[in-house]
Amino acid sequence: QVQLVESGGGLVQAGGSLRLSCAASGRIFSNYAMAWFRQAPGKEREFVARLSWSGLRTYYADSVKGRFTISRDNAKNTVYLQMNSLKPEDTAVYYCNAQGTPDYWGQGTQVTVSS
């Protein structure tokens, strides 16, 4: 089993930056592709970014491409989401996801971007 704990959320003005962290414990973290999703109030959870288990392949939603960067440190069992040039529409609860069989999810961290 994998346990995921997100941190780094908060309140930031538009144009600002935040870095989210997701610390994993349990089964071998490096075997899993890792992803970030987000869910805004009244909306469905949506994909944000994904990183292969090797760290060599990344995928981003069009809405965050060029502004967000996903990375991982397998030695620290941690995946990061660097978010730059934040917009009010980025406001959401951000969830870390370990993609395997089964999937694992964290509890989420709130990101609020004020205009």
BAMARBA-427322 format. One line per field, with one value per atom (N, C-alpha, C): atom name; x, y, z; residue in one letter. Coordinates in Angstrom, 1 decimal. Layout:
BEGIN
atom	[CA,...];
px	[X,...];
py	[Y,...];
pz	[Z,...];
rest	[A,...];
This chain:
BEGIN
atom	[N,CA,C,N,CA,C,N,CA,C,N,CA,C,N,CA,C,N,CA,C,N,CA,C,N,CA,C,N,CA,C,N,CA,C,N,CA,C,N,CA,C,N,CA,C,N,CA,C,N,CA,C,N,CA,C,N,CA,C,N,CA,C,N,CA,C,N,CA,C,N,CA,C,N,CA,C,N,CA,C,N,CA,C,N,CA,C,N,CA,C,N,CA,C,N,CA,C,N,CA,C,N,CA,C,N,CA,C,N,CA,C,N,CA,C,N,CA,C,N,CA,C,N,CA,C,N,CA,C,N,CA,C,N,CA,C,N,CA,C,N,CA,C,N,CA,C,N,CA,C,N,CA,C,N,CA,C,N,CA,C,N,CA,C,N,CA,C,N,CA,C,N,CA,C,N,CA,C,N,CA,C,N,CA,C,N,CA,C,N,CA,C,N,CA,C,N,CA,C,N,CA,C,N,CA,C,N,CA,C,N,CA,C,N,CA,C,N,CA,C,N,CA,C,N,CA,C,N,CA,C,N,CA,C,N,CA,C,N,CA,C,N,CA,C,N,CA,C,N,CA,C,N,CA,C,N,CA,C,N,CA,C,N,CA,C,N,CA,C,N,CA,C,N,CA,C,N,CA,C,N,CA,C,N,CA,C,N,CA,C,N,CA,C,N,CA,C,N,CA,C,N,CA,C,N,CA,C,N,CA,C,N,CA,C,N,CA,C,N,CA,C,N,CA,C,N,CA,C,N,CA,C,N,CA,C,N,CA,C,N,CA,C,N,CA,C,N,CA,C,N,CA,C,N,CA,C,N,CA,C,N,CA,C,N,CA,C,N,CA,C,N,CA,C,N,CA,C,N,CA,C,N,CA,C,N,CA,C,N,CA,C,N,CA,C,N,CA,C,N,CA,C];
px	[0.8,0.0,0.9,0.4,1.1,0.2,0.9,0.2,0.8,-0.1,0.3,-0.1,0.8,0.4,0.9,-0.1,0.2,0.5,1.3,1.5,1.9,1.9,2.4,1.3,0.1,-1.0,-1.1,-2.0,-2.2,-2.8,-2.8,-3.4,-2.3,-2.4,-1.4,-2.1,-1.5,-2.1,-1.8,-2.7,-2.5,-1.1,-0.5,0.9,1.9,1.5,2.5,2.8,3.5,4.0,3.8,3.6,3.5,4.2,4.8,5.3,4.6,3.9,3.2,4.2,4.1,4.8,3.9,4.3,3.5,4.5,4.4,5.3,4.7,5.4,4.8,5.5,4.8,5.3,4.7,5.3,4.7,5.5,4.7,5.4,6.3,7.1,8.2,7.7,8.0,7.5,7.9,9.2,9.8,9.1,8.3,7.6,6.4,6.0,4.7,4.9,4.1,3.9,3.1,3.4,2.8,2.1,1.0,0.2,-0.4,-0.8,-1.5,-2.9,-3.9,-5.2,-5.7,-6.8,-7.4,-8.9,-9.5,-11.0,-11.4,-12.0,-12.6,-14.0,-14.5,-15.8,-16.9,-17.7,-18.8,-18.3,-17.1,-16.5,-16.0,-15.8,-15.3,-13.8,-13.2,-11.7,-11.1,-10.1,-9.4,-7.9,-7.4,-6.0,-5.2,-4.0,-3.2,-1.8,-1.2,0.2,0.5,1.4,1.7,3.2,3.9,5.3,5.5,6.2,6.5,7.3,7.3,8.1,9.5,10.0,11.5,11.8,10.7,10.9,11.3,11.3,11.7,10.6,9.3,8.2,7.2,6.9,5.9,4.7,3.6,2.4,1.6,1.1,0.4,-0.9,-1.9,-3.1,-2.8,-3.5,-3.2,-3.3,-4.2,-4.5,-3.3,-2.4,-1.2,0.1,0.1,1.3,2.1,3.4,4.3,4.3,3.4,3.3,3.6,3.2,3.4,4.5,5.3,6.3,6.2,6.0,6.0,7.4,7.8,9.1,9.0,10.1,10.1,11.5,11.6,12.8,12.6,13.0,12.8,13.5,14.6,15.4,14.6,13.8,13.0,11.5,11.2,9.8,8.8,9.2,8.4,8.2,7.0,6.8,6.3,6.7,6.5,5.6,5.0,4.3,4.7,5.5,5.9,4.9,4.2,3.2,3.5,3.7,4.1,3.0,3.1,2.1,0.6,0.4,-0.9,-2.1,-3.2,-4.4,-5.5,-6.5,-7.7,-8.3,-8.3,-8.9,-8.1,-7.0,-6.2,-6.6,-7.5,-8.0,-8.7,-8.3,-8.9,-8.2,-8.7,-8.0,-7.2,-5.9,-5.0,-4.7,-4.8,-4.6,-3.4,-2.7,-1.6,-2.1,-1.6,-2.1,-1.0,-0.9,0.1,-0.6,-0.2,-0.9,-0.4,-1.2,-0.8,-2.1,-1.9,-3.0,-2.9,-3.7,-4.7,-4.0,-4.8,-4.4,-4.5,-3.6,-3.7,-3.8,-4.5,-4.8,-4.5,-4.0,-3.8,-5.1,-5.0,-6.2,-6.5,-5.5,-5.6,-5.1,-4.7,-4.2,-4.9,-5.4,-6.1,-5.2,-5.4,-4.7,-5.8,-5.6,-6.5,-5.7,-6.1,-5.4,-6.4,-6.0,-6.8,-6.5,-7.5,-7.3,-6.9];
py	[-1.2,0.0,1.2,2.3,3.6,4.7,5.4,6.5,7.8,8.8,10.0,11.2,12.1,13.3,14.5,15.4,16.6,17.8,18.7,19.9,21.0,22.3,23.4,24.3,23.9,24.8,26.0,26.9,28.2,29.2,30.4,31.6,32.4,32.7,33.5,34.4,35.5,36.4,35.9,36.4,36.0,36.5,35.6,35.8,35.2,34.8,34.2,32.8,32.2,30.8,30.0,28.8,27.8,26.5,25.8,24.5,23.5,22.6,21.5,20.3,19.6,18.4,17.3,16.1,14.9,13.9,13.6,12.6,11.3,10.3,8.9,8.0,7.1,6.1,4.7,3.7,2.4,1.6,1.1,0.3,1.2,0.5,1.2,2.3,3.5,4.7,4.8,4.4,4.6,3.7,2.7,1.9,2.5,3.6,4.2,5.5,5.6,6.9,7.7,9.0,9.9,11.1,11.5,12.5,13.5,14.7,15.6,15.9,15.9,16.3,17.4,18.1,19.2,19.1,19.7,19.8,21.1,21.9,23.2,23.0,23.9,23.8,23.7,22.7,22.5,21.8,21.5,20.9,19.5,18.7,17.4,17.5,16.4,16.4,16.3,17.0,17.1,16.8,16.3,16.0,17.3,17.3,18.4,18.1,17.0,16.7,15.3,14.6,13.2,13.1,12.2,12.0,10.5,9.9,8.5,8.0,6.7,6.2,6.5,6.6,6.9,8.4,9.2,10.7,11.2,10.4,10.9,11.4,11.0,11.5,12.3,13.4,14.3,14.6,14.8,15.1,16.2,17.2,18.3,18.6,19.0,19.6,20.9,21.1,22.3,23.6,23.5,24.7,25.1,24.2,24.5,24.4,23.9,23.7,25.1,25.0,26.2,26.9,26.6,27.3,26.3,25.1,24.1,23.1,22.6,21.6,20.5,19.3,18.1,17.5,17.1,16.5,15.5,14.7,13.7,13.5,13.1,12.8,11.4,10.3,9.0,8.7,9.4,9.2,9.7,10.7,11.3,10.8,9.9,9.5,10.6,11.6,12.8,13.3,13.7,14.3,15.7,16.6,18.0,18.6,19.7,20.4,21.9,22.4,23.8,24.5,25.5,26.2,27.7,28.2,29.6,30.3,31.6,32.4,32.0,31.8,31.3,32.3,31.6,32.4,32.0,32.9,32.6,31.3,30.9,29.7,28.4,28.6,27.5,27.2,28.0,27.7,26.3,25.5,24.1,23.4,22.3,21.3,20.4,20.3,19.6,18.2,17.2,15.8,15.2,14.4,13.6,12.2,11.6,10.3,9.4,8.2,7.2,6.2,6.1,5.3,3.9,3.0,1.6,0.8,-0.4,-1.3,-1.8,-1.1,-0.1,1.3,2.3,3.7,4.1,5.1,5.7,7.2,7.8,9.2,9.8,11.0,11.8,12.5,13.2,13.9,15.2,15.8,17.0,18.2,19.3,20.5,21.6,22.6,23.7,24.8,25.2,26.3,27.3,28.5,29.6,30.8,31.2,32.3,33.5,34.6,35.7,36.7,37.4,38.2,39.6];
pz	[0.0,0.0,0.0,-0.6,-0.7,0.0,0.9,1.5,1.0,0.6,0.0,0.9,1.1,1.9,1.1,0.7,0.0,1.0,0.5,1.3,0.3,0.8,0.0,-0.5,-0.3,-0.8,0.0,-0.5,0.3,-0.6,-0.1,-0.8,-1.5,-2.8,-3.5,-4.5,-4.8,-5.7,-7.2,-8.1,-9.5,-9.9,-10.7,-11.1,-10.2,-9.1,-8.1,-8.3,-7.4,-7.6,-6.3,-6.4,-5.3,-5.7,-4.8,-5.1,-4.1,-4.7,-4.0,-3.9,-2.7,-2.5,-2.2,-2.5,-2.2,-1.7,-0.4,0.2,0.2,-0.3,-0.3,0.6,1.2,2.1,1.7,2.1,1.9,0.8,-0.2,-1.2,-2.0,-2.8,-3.6,-4.4,-4.0,-4.7,-6.2,-6.4,-7.7,-8.8,-8.4,-9.4,-10.0,-9.4,-9.8,-10.7,-11.7,-12.4,-11.4,-11.3,-10.4,-11.2,-10.6,-11.3,-10.3,-10.8,-10.0,-10.7,-9.9,-10.4,-9.6,-10.0,-9.2,-9.3,-8.3,-8.4,-7.8,-8.7,-8.3,-7.8,-7.0,-6.4,-7.6,-7.4,-8.4,-9.7,-9.8,-11.0,-10.8,-11.8,-11.7,-11.5,-11.0,-10.8,-12.2,-12.4,-13.7,-13.7,-14.7,-14.8,-14.9,-14.3,-14.3,-15.0,-14.4,-14.9,-14.5,-15.3,-15.0,-15.3,-14.5,-14.7,-14.6,-15.6,-15.6,-14.4,-14.2,-13.0,-13.1,-14.4,-14.6,-14.5,-14.5,-14.5,-15.9,-16.9,-18.2,-19.1,-18.8,-19.6,-18.7,-19.3,-18.6,-19.5,-18.9,-19.7,-18.9,-19.6,-18.9,-19.6,-18.8,-19.4,-20.1,-21.2,-22.0,-21.1,-20.1,-19.4,-18.5,-18.2,-17.3,-18.1,-19.3,-20.0,-20.1,-19.8,-19.8,-18.5,-17.6,-16.3,-15.2,-15.3,-14.2,-14.6,-13.6,-13.9,-12.8,-13.3,-12.3,-12.3,-11.1,-11.0,-9.8,-9.7,-8.6,-8.1,-6.8,-6.2,-5.6,-6.3,-5.8,-4.5,-4.3,-3.1,-1.8,-2.1,-1.0,-1.1,-2.0,-2.2,-2.3,-3.1,-3.1,-4.6,-4.9,-6.2,-6.0,-6.9,-6.7,-7.9,-7.7,-8.7,-8.5,-9.4,-9.3,-10.2,-9.6,-10.3,-10.4,-11.6,-11.8,-12.5,-12.5,-13.2,-12.9,-11.7,-11.3,-11.6,-12.0,-12.4,-11.4,-11.3,-10.4,-10.8,-12.1,-12.5,-12.1,-11.5,-11.0,-9.5,-9.0,-7.6,-7.6,-6.7,-6.6,-5.4,-5.1,-4.3,-5.2,-4.9,-5.7,-5.0,-5.8,-5.3,-6.0,-5.2,-5.7,-6.0,-7.0,-7.5,-7.8,-7.2,-7.6,-8.5,-9.7,-10.8,-10.9,-10.4,-10.5,-10.3,-9.8,-9.6,-8.1,-7.3,-7.5,-7.6,-7.9,-7.8,-6.3,-6.0,-4.6,-4.8,-3.8,-3.8,-2.4,-2.4,-1.2,-0.8,0.3,0.8,0.2,-0.5,-1.2,-0.4,-1.2,-0.5,-1.3,-0.6,-1.2,-1.8,-3.0,-3.6,-4.0,-3.5,-3.8,-4.4,-5.6,-6.3,-6.4,-5.8,-5.8,-6.9,-7.4,-8.6,-8.1];
rest	[Q,Q,Q,V,V,V,Q,Q,Q,L,L,L,V,V,V,E,E,E,S,S,S,G,G,G,G,G,G,G,G,G,L,L,L,V,V,V,Q,Q,Q,A,A,A,G,G,G,G,G,G,S,S,S,L,L,L,R,R,R,L,L,L,S,S,S,C,C,C,A,A,A,A,A,A,S,S,S,G,G,G,R,R,R,I,I,I,F,F,F,S,S,S,N,N,N,Y,Y,Y,A,A,A,M,M,M,A,A,A,W,W,W,F,F,F,R,R,R,Q,Q,Q,A,A,A,P,P,P,G,G,G,K,K,K,E,E,E,R,R,R,E,E,E,F,F,F,V,V,V,A,A,A,R,R,R,L,L,L,S,S,S,W,W,W,S,S,S,G,G,G,L,L,L,R,R,R,T,T,T,Y,Y,Y,Y,Y,Y,A,A,A,D,D,D,S,S,S,V,V,V,K,K,K,G,G,G,R,R,R,F,F,F,T,T,T,I,I,I,S,S,S,R,R,R,D,D,D,N,N,N,A,A,A,K,K,K,N,N,N,T,T,T,V,V,V,Y,Y,Y,L,L,L,Q,Q,Q,M,M,M,N,N,N,S,S,S,L,L,L,K,K,K,P,P,P,E,E,E,D,D,D,T,T,T,A,A,A,V,V,V,Y,Y,Y,Y,Y,Y,C,C,C,N,N,N,A,A,A,Q,Q,Q,G,G,G,T,T,T,P,P,P,D,D,D,Y,Y,Y,W,W,W,G,G,G,Q,Q,Q,G,G,G,T,T,T,Q,Q,Q,V,V,V,T,T,T,V,V,V,S,S,S,S,S,S];
